Amino acid sequence: MAVNNFLKMLIYIFSFFSIGFIIGKNLGKKESSLEFEKIYLIKLKEELWNKGYCPVCNSKLQDLIESDKMLEKNQEV
């Protein structure tokens, strides 16, 4: 009887540890995938910037500079 209760207790403890391990492992995967997405977005924005695109609005930087100059001219008049 005492051995039977001891085995039940071991199974109970083992199940809690295994459930915690599985949940923790899955959370680690989610965090690493989120970190990968952040790094990927930063690299993508750097590539866009190097190609001459604005990473916020995805338009050409030269077009933005020209439109700013046009706005300044219109405000002066």
C-alpha positions in Angstrom: 0.0 0.0 0.0 2.8 2.4 0.9 4.7 1.5 -2.2 1.6 2.1 -4.3 1.2 5.6 -2.9 4.9 6.3 -3.3 4.7 5.3 -7.0 1.6 7.5 -7.5 3.4 10.4 -5.9 6.4 9.9 -8.2 4.2 9.8 -11.3 2.4 12.9 -10.1 5.7 14.8 -9.5 7.1 13.6 -12.8 4.0 14.7 -14.7 4.3 18.2 -13.3 8.0 18.4 -14.3 7.3 17.1 -17.8 4.4 19.5 -18.3 6.6 22.4 -17.1 9.4 21.3 -19.4 7.2 21.1 -22.4 5.6 24.5 -21.8 9.0 26.1 -21.2 10.4 24.6 -24.3 7.5 25.9 -26.4 7.8 29.4 -24.9 11.5 29.4 -25.8 10.7 28.6 -29.4 8.2 31.4 -29.5 10.6 33.9 -28.1 13.4 32.9 -30.4 11.1 33.2 -33.4 10.0 36.7 -32.3 13.7 37.6 -32.0 14.3 36.3 -35.5 11.4 38.4 -36.8 12.8 41.5 -35.2 16.3 40.9 -36.6 14.9 40.2 -40.0 12.9 43.4 -40.1 15.9 45.4 -39.1 18.0 43.8 -41.8 15.2 44.4 -44.3 15.0 48.1 -43.4 18.7 48.4 -43.7 18.6 46.9 -47.2 15.8 49.3 -48.2 17.8 52.2 -46.8 20.9 51.2 -48.8 18.8 50.9 -52.0 17.5 54.4 -51.4 14.1 53.7 -50.0 12.6 55.1 -46.9 12.0 52.2 -44.5 8.9 53.9 -43.0 6.9 54.7 -46.2 8.8 52.7 -48.8 9.1 55.5 -51.2 12.3 56.7 -52.8 14.4 59.0 -50.7 15.2 61.2 -53.7 11.4 61.7 -54.3 10.9 62.6 -50.6 13.7 65.2 -50.8 12.3 66.7 -54.0 8.8 66.8 -52.5 10.2 68.6 -49.4 11.9 71.1 -51.6 8.6 71.7 -53.5 6.7 72.2 -50.2 9.4 74.7 -49.0 9.0 76.6 -52.3 5.2 76.6 -52.0 5.4 77.9 -48.4 7.7 80.7 -49.4 5.3 82.0 -52.0 
